[in-house]
């Protein structure tokens, strides 16, 4: 069973607290840069989150997939948009991304229930 959104967010927040409690300026700057990169600009925040979802799937990071699914959904991404972003990940990443596609769709279904 896939972790729930609430469980994921609690685990992520707790982990971030641990990291930032002893973080150097470099780490804090990276966290800020990551946050700022997803702000609306020439591309909408939703588009950037879908790009993040695609990249995270290709890189096979389920925590990142969960994060970008949560954010993309909050920005109004539809199941169809998420499906197309994940199709691009499959094309770019190949069959090794299939377990992560499964994770993504299962996590997305959980988002609709929460």
C-alpha positions as CSV (number, residue, x, y, z in Angstrom):
1,X,0.0,0.0,0.0
2,X,1.2,3.4,-0.9
3,X,1.8,6.0,1.8
4,X,-1.0,8.5,2.3
5,X,-0.5,12.2,1.5
6,X,-0.7,13.1,5.2
7,X,1.9,10.4,6.1
8,X,4.2,11.6,3.3
9,X,3.9,15.2,4.2
10,X,4.6,14.5,7.9
11,X,7.6,12.3,7.0
12,X,8.9,14.9,4.6
13,X,8.4,17.8,7.1
14,X,10.2,15.8,9.8
15,X,13.1,15.0,7.5
16,X,13.4,18.6,6.3
17,X,13.5,19.7,10.0
18,X,16.4,17.3,10.6
19,X,18.3,18.5,7.5
20,X,17.8,22.2,8.2
21,X,18.5,21.9,11.9
22,X,22.2,21.5,11.0
23,X,22.2,22.9,7.5
24,X,25.0,25.1,6.2
25,X,24.3,28.3,4.2
26,X,24.8,26.3,1.1
27,X,22.1,23.8,1.9
28,X,19.7,26.6,2.9
29,X,20.4,28.4,-0.3
30,X,19.7,25.2,-2.3
31,X,16.4,24.7,-0.5
32,X,15.5,28.3,-1.3
33,X,16.6,27.9,-5.0
34,X,14.5,24.8,-5.3
35,X,11.4,26.6,-3.9
36,X,11.9,29.6,-6.1
37,X,12.4,27.6,-9.3
38,X,8.8,26.5,-9.2
39,X,7.3,30.0,-8.9
40,X,5.2,31.2,-11.9
41,X,7.2,32.9,-14.6
42,X,7.1,32.3,-18.3
43,X,5.8,28.9,-17.4
44,X,2.9,28.4,-14.9
45,X,3.6,26.8,-11.6
46,X,1.4,23.9,-12.7
47,X,3.5,23.3,-15.8
48,X,6.7,23.5,-13.7
49,X,5.3,20.9,-11.3
50,X,4.4,18.6,-14.2
51,X,8.0,19.0,-15.5
52,X,9.2,18.2,-12.0
53,X,7.0,15.1,-12.0
54,X,8.4,14.0,-15.3
55,X,12.0,14.5,-14.2
56,X,11.4,12.8,-10.8
57,X,10.0,9.8,-12.6
58,X,12.9,9.5,-14.9
59,X,15.3,9.9,-11.9
60,X,13.2,7.2,-10.1
61,X,12.6,9.2,-6.9
62,X,9.3,8.2,-5.3
63,X,9.5,11.0,-2.7
64,X,9.9,13.5,-5.4
65,X,7.1,12.0,-7.4
66,X,4.8,12.2,-4.4
67,X,5.8,15.8,-3.8
68,X,5.3,17.0,-7.4
69,X,2.0,15.1,-7.7
70,X,0.8,16.8,-4.5
71,X,1.9,20.2,-5.8
72,X,0.6,19.7,-9.4
73,X,-2.8,18.6,-8.1
74,X,-2.9,21.6,-5.8
75,X,-2.3,23.8,-8.9
76,X,-5.2,22.1,-10.7
77,X,-3.5,19.5,-12.8
78,X,-5.9,16.9,-14.1
79,X,-5.5,13.2,-14.3
80,X,-5.1,13.6,-18.1
81,X,-2.3,16.1,-17.7
82,X,-0.5,14.0,-15.1
83,X,-0.9,11.0,-17.3
84,X,0.7,12.8,-20.3
85,X,3.6,14.0,-18.1
86,X,4.1,10.4,-16.9
87,X,4.0,9.2,-20.6
88,X,6.9,11.5,-21.4
89,X,8.8,10.1,-18.4
90,X,8.2,6.6,-19.7
91,X,9.5,7.6,-23.2
92,X,12.6,9.3,-21.8
93,X,13.3,6.9,-19.0
94,X,12.3,3.6,-20.5
95,X,10.8,0.5,-18.9
96,X,12.8,1.0,-15.7
97,X,10.3,3.8,-14.8
98,X,7.3,1.5,-14.9
99,X,7.4,0.7,-11.1
100,X,7.5,4.5,-10.5
101,X,4.5,5.0,-12.8
102,X,2.6,2.5,-10.7
103,X,3.6,4.4,-7.6
104,X,2.6,7.7,-9.1
105,X,-0.9,6.6,-10.2
106,X,-1.5,4.8,-6.9
107,X,-0.4,7.9,-5.0
108,X,-2.5,10.2,-7.2
109,X,-5.6,8.1,-6.5
110,X,-4.9,8.5,-2.8
111,X,-4.7,12.3,-3.3
112,X,-8.2,12.3,-4.7
113,X,-9.4,10.5,-1.5
114,X,-7.8,12.9,0.9
